[in-house]
Amino acid sequence: MYGKLPEGIGNLKYLKNNRFSDQLPSELGKLRNLEKLSLQNNSFSGEIPSEIGALKQLSSLHMEENSLTGSIPSKLTDCTRLVDLNLASNYLSGQIPLAFSLMSSLNSLNLSRNELTGLIPEDLEKLKLSSIDLSGNQLSGRIPSVLLTMGGEKAFLGNTELCVVENSKNIINSKINVCQGKQSQEQTFGDKFVMFSIIISALVVAFAGLLLVRESIPLDLKRSGCTVAVKQLWKGDVLKLSAAEMETLGKIRHRNILKLYASLLQEGSCFLVFEYMAKEMSWKGCDISSLAGTHGYIAPEMAYTLKVTEKSDVYSFGIVLLELVTGRKPIDEAYGEGKDIVYWVWKHVNNNENVLKVLDSKVTSESVQEDMIKVLKIAILCN
């Protein structure tokens, strides 16, 4: 179609591939059933009508490659189902509407090759965008780090006043300028202030906890100089305890039970102060000749030599391969007393039985039989 919009198009769901000219009519807002509006590569001029915001079913809006002027109407954010927005290659001016950050369904945003100015809204980072392009404008200020990671430097080229903070530049090796002066100082000051606040908060909490513990411990314990053991319980254990139980435990005296000197139950935290008893190691009871490993995977000679060699690793690898191709465990009562999977496989192979009987019946399809036999041969060579 070309020329004026005809009457009776209000029931259309799709409108694209036309040759319209002049200004966009406000009557577009009456196309309430419209889901996709593709007006790209036309000769439209003038401003984008704010009435388009009334198209609640609209999911895709393409107006690139026209001669549209003026600012981007904030009413576009009323299109709550809008997923794809492309206004590239026009003469749009002004700032990017802050309300764009409220378009939770927006997945692709292209405002490239216009005359947009001002800062990039920080809240655009909240959108779950898979594609963004703001190149070829006159934007200024710092590029939000999330958007920079999302779109890459190509999405912001052509904006000579845009910059990135120094740590972002190091990460992506961007050709965009590094923020200098006030912008960089504000970013650095903000980061330092946040870090300083976190450290101060942690110190205050720790100091308050120490004061509470000090007030909860009896006076004679604080001055005795004896060594104690302090145990912290997690929230799940704290819920199972009560002050009465702590008092009862503190009265118990038994040679096999450590004395409970004090306890602190405060706002979900629990600290118990026990008698300290050093548990010294007795070298006489230590067995330094024990062998670490899983029964069935260890080479037989290791039981005698206690030495781990490359051959031992090859044997264990062969056992794993036998498990894979046979679907059997390394040790099983079906093999016989003192027998393992290696004995079972050799028994069937030496008796000239069909090799396919050894393979796992669950996966022995004709397409993989040849490969399984090759793996079986490797496993036998390893053992």
Secondary structure, DSSP 8 states (H G I E B T S, - for coil): -BSS--TT-TT-SEE-S-B-EEE--GGGGG-TT--EEE-TTSEEEE---GGGGG-TT--EEE--SSEE-SB--GGGGG-TT--EEE--SS--EE---GGGGG-TT--EEE--SSEEEE---GGGGGS--SEEE--SSEEEEE--HHHHHHH-GGGGTT-TEEEB-HHHHHHHT-SS-B--THHHHHHHHHHHHHHHHHHHHHHHHHHHHHHHHHHHS-HHHHHH---EEEEEE-HHHHTT--HHHHHHHHH--BTTB--EEEEEEETTEEEEEEE-------GGG--TT---S-TTTS-TTHHHH----HHHHHHHHHHHHHHHHH---SS-GGG-TT--HHHHHHHHHHTT--GGGTS-TTT--HHHHHHHHHHHHHHHHH-
